[in-house]
Amino acid sequence: MDLSALELAVQRLRDAEAALDAARADVEMEAVTAVRQSCPVAEVSELSGLTPHDLMRMEKTTGDLRP
């Protein structure tokens, strides 16, 4: 039985999941940066899809971000 098509599909799924994780991390980092630059939490929350509670928690627990 040839499973090469399944193996390719699984690899595409893993690649997509990794890309999604990276994009989510980028959104979180940019959202924290925006809040730290005095952007309104409600606006950042709405745009990013993060709840205000989660956003403020991330802002408080995140150390220095890259420039």
Secondary structure per residue as TSV (DSSP state, phi and psi in degrees):
chain	resnum	aa	ss	phi	psi
A	1	M	-	360.0	132.6
A	2	D	-	-92.8	117.2
A	3	L	-	-106.3	14.4
A	4	S	H	-62.8	-36.9
A	5	A	H	-64.7	-40.8
A	6	L	H	-65.2	-44.1
A	7	E	H	-59.9	-41.1
A	8	L	H	-65.0	-42.0
A	9	A	H	-64.0	-41.2
A	10	V	H	-63.7	-41.7
A	11	Q	H	-65.5	-40.5
A	12	R	H	-61.6	-40.8
A	13	L	H	-63.0	-45.0
A	14	R	H	-63.0	-40.6
A	15	D	H	-64.0	-42.0
A	16	A	H	-65.7	-40.4
A	17	E	H	-64.1	-39.9
A	18	A	H	-65.3	-40.7
A	19	A	H	-65.5	-39.5
A	20	L	H	-63.7	-43.9
A	21	D	H	-60.4	-42.3
A	22	A	H	-66.1	-41.5
A	23	A	H	-65.0	-41.0
A	24	R	H	-62.4	-43.0
A	25	A	H	-62.4	-39.4
A	26	D	H	-62.8	-44.5
A	27	V	H	-61.3	-45.2
A	28	E	H	-62.7	-43.6
A	29	M	H	-64.3	-45.0
A	30	E	H	-66.4	-35.8
A	31	A	H	-66.1	-44.5
A	32	V	H	-62.1	-43.1
A	33	T	H	-60.4	-42.5
A	34	A	H	-62.6	-43.9
A	35	V	H	-63.5	-40.4
A	36	R	H	-67.6	-20.4
A	37	Q	T	-95.8	19.7
A	38	S	T	72.2	21.6
A	39	C	-	-72.2	146.5
A	40	P	-	-61.7	130.8
A	41	V	H	-57.8	-42.2
A	42	A	H	-60.9	-41.3
A	43	E	H	-68.1	-44.7
A	44	V	H	-63.8	-40.8
A	45	S	H	-61.3	-47.1
A	46	E	H	-62.3	-44.3
A	47	L	H	-69.6	-40.3
A	48	S	H	-83.9	-22.0
A	49	G	-	85.0	3.9
A	50	L	-	-89.5	142.9
A	51	T	-	-70.9	152.5
A	52	P	H	-55.8	-39.0
A	53	H	H	-61.0	-49.8
A	54	D	H	-63.4	-39.1
A	55	L	H	-63.2	-45.4
A	56	M	H	-69.2	-35.0
A	57	R	H	-62.9	-44.8
A	58	M	H	-63.4	-40.0
A	59	E	H	-62.6	-39.3
A	60	K	H	-75.9	-31.5
A	61	T	H	-97.4	-7.2
A	62	T	-	-89.9	131.8
A	63	G	-	-76.6	-156.0
A	64	D	-	-63.2	139.6
A	65	L	-	-102.5	156.1
A	66	R	-	-60.2	152.9
A	67	P	-	-67.2	360.0
